[in-house]
Amino acid sequence: MQPFPPPSPTPTPITIATANPGKVAELRPIFAGLGIGVVGLCDLDTPTSEPKETGDTFQANATIKAVAYARQTGTPCLADDSGLVVDALDGAPGVISSHYSTGGLEDPRPRAERDAANNARLLAELQGVPEDRRSARFVCVMVLADPAGCVLATARGEMEGRIASTPRGEHGFGYDPLFLVAPDYERTSAQMSPQEKNAISHRAKAANQIASQIADNFPGSFARASADAP
């Protein structure tokens, strides 16, 4: 990781390396609370191409995305990589969480169908594993890179839980219907409201950590964007 540079003479917002406005909306209040402006790729006029995530860790893939988008856009970029880690499966699904049913290969099916297939494979592989050995966690790693491709900050957040034997709940996506949230393991993350889940999620923990690092080490470097105004 590179040393933190001096404050920029022309403060700019941080670009969140996603075209998903929902993710930007989720992260914006966390950064805005510390006076840090953020925008999404869809807010920029610069065309971008999605890099191939060839890393075998969340850290590696988040770094690949942050560096690639920072270089393409000429702006400081924040990227994340996340997934589910199950202890009884030696850390699987891990970095192929979103394409677990196909062994990491691209899957053209709609998100709902892909999620159902991933969950089915997870349940099949945990068949016969007792409840107390189904420990798992959602992991999110965030990386901030500058336009020169230097990594300036990283953070990791985790949400502990256990894999249920049957799906429960109507909220969320992915493995949420199977993820029993610690410490009581009474509800899956799909049974929590979005606001309740976001308050304790792996992504929120990573975002709060990296936002604090940025605020402490880059005072005044990142302007509030117009979209961040109350």
N, C-alpha and C positions, 0 to 999 in steps of 0.2 A: 504494500500500500504506500502511495506517495505521500510526502509531507503535505500538510494543508497549505495552500497558497494564500497570499495576502488577499484581503477583500477586493472584489472587483470594482473598478472605478465606475462601471456602468452596470448596476444590479439588474439581473434578469431572472425570470422564473425558472424553476427546475422543470424539465420535461419528464413526465411519467411515461416510461416506454411501453405504452399500451394504446391500442385504438379503442379500447372498451371504456366508454364514458362512465359506466357504473363504477369501475375500479377507481377512476380519477375522482369521482364524487365521494367515494368512500374515504379516500386518502386526504382530500383537500382540507377538511376541518382539522385534521391532526397537524398538518403543516401550517395552516393559517393561524392556529392558536399560538404558534411561535414566530409569526410574522414572515413566514416563508411562502412565497407564491409558487404554485404548480400549474402546469397545463398538460394536456394530453397530446399524443401524436396527431390526433384529428384536429387540434387547434392550430397546427403549423401548416404552412404552405409548402414545406419541403417534402418531396416524395421520398419514401423509405421502402426498403425491402427487408423482410424478416430474416434474421440470421438463422443458420442451422444450429440447434442446441445439441452439440456433440459431447458435452461434458458428462462425467459420471457422478457428479455431485451437484447439489443445489447451488452451492457457491460458484462452481465452474460455469453453470448455465446462466446464472444471474449476471455473472461478469461478462460472459459472451454477449448477452443482450445489451447491457449497459454501455459497454465499450462500442459495440457496433452502431447503436442508435445515436450515441453522443457524437461519433465521427460523422455519421450521415447528416445529422441535423445541425451540427455546429453549436449545440447547446449542452449544458450539463444534463445528464440523463440518469434517472433512477429506474432500475429494473429489478424485478423479483423473480424467483423461481420457488415453487412450492409443491408439496405433495404429501402423501401418506407413508409413514414408516411403521411397519408391523414387526414386532420383535420375534414372534414365532416364525416369521418368514424371512429372517435374516435381513430385515430392512426393506424388503419389497412391500409395495410396488415402487417406492422411491421415486427416482427421476422419471420413470415412465408411468407415473400414476394416472395421467390423463389418457394413456393408450395401453393400459395394462392387459386388456383382453386380447390385444394383437401383439403382445410382446414388445411394445415400443414402436411398432410400425404405424404410419399414418392411417387414420381410420376416417373414411369419407361419410360415415353415418351421422345423422343429426346428434346433437349433444345428449339429448335424453336417451337415445338408444345406446350411445357409447357409454354413458354412465351406468345404465342397467347391465350392460355386458361386463363392465369392469367390476361392478358389485357382485355379479354372479360368479366371476372367476375368484374373487376374494373369498366369498363364502365357501366355494368348493375347496379351496386350498386350506381353509381353516376347519373343514369338517372333522369332527372328532377331537379338536383341540379344546380343552376345558376352559371355562370362563376366566379363571385366574391366570391363564397363560395367553390371553388374547390382548395383551397390552399393546398400545399403539399411540402414535402422536402425529398431528399435523405439523409440518415444518415449513417455515418461510424464511428465505434468505434474501435480503435486499442489498443492492450494490449501487453506489453513486460513482459515475465516471465523468471526466471532463472531455471536451472536444478533442484533446490530444490523445485520448485513450488511456489516461491515467486513472486508476482507481483511488478515490478520495475517502470513501467511507463504506463500511459494511455493517450489517446487523442481522441477527438471527432470532426468530421468535418461534416458540413451540406451544402447542395446545395438547395437553395429555388426555388420554382416554383409553377406551377398550372397544373392541369390535363386537357388536351384537350378533346374535344368531339369525335375526330377521330384521328387515328394514322397518323403521318407524319414523313418522313425521312427514310433513308436507313442505317444509321450507328448505332453503339451501339448494345444493347441487352436488354432483360428484358422490363422494363417500359419506356425506352428511347423514343420510338415513341409517347408516350402520355404525356411526361413531358415537359411542356412549361417553359423555363428557365427565371427566374426573372433577371432584373427588368422589361424588356419590354414585356415578354411573347409572343414574335413574332416567335420564333423558338423552336422546341423541341430539346432535347439533341441528338436525332437521326439525326437531320439536321445539327449538328455541326461536324467538322472534329474531329477525335480522339485526335489530338494534342490540339485543341481548348477546347474540353471537359475536357481533363485531366488537363489542366491548372487551371480550376476552380472547379473541381469535389470535392465531399465530401471526396473521398478517398485521393486525393492529399492534401486537407486541413489537414486531420488527419495525414497523413504521414509527412508533413512538421512540424507539431506541435511536434510529438513524436520524429522525427529525431533531432530537436533542443533540446529537453529535454535530449536525450541520449548524444548528443555532449557536452552539458553543464555539465552534471552530471557524465559522464563516459569518461572523456578525456583520449584517448589512450587505452581504454579497448577493442575496436573492430577493428581488423585488416582489411585492404583492402584485399578482396579475389582476387584470380587470375582472376576471371571472371569480376571483377570490373575495371581492368586495362584498360586505354584508348586504 
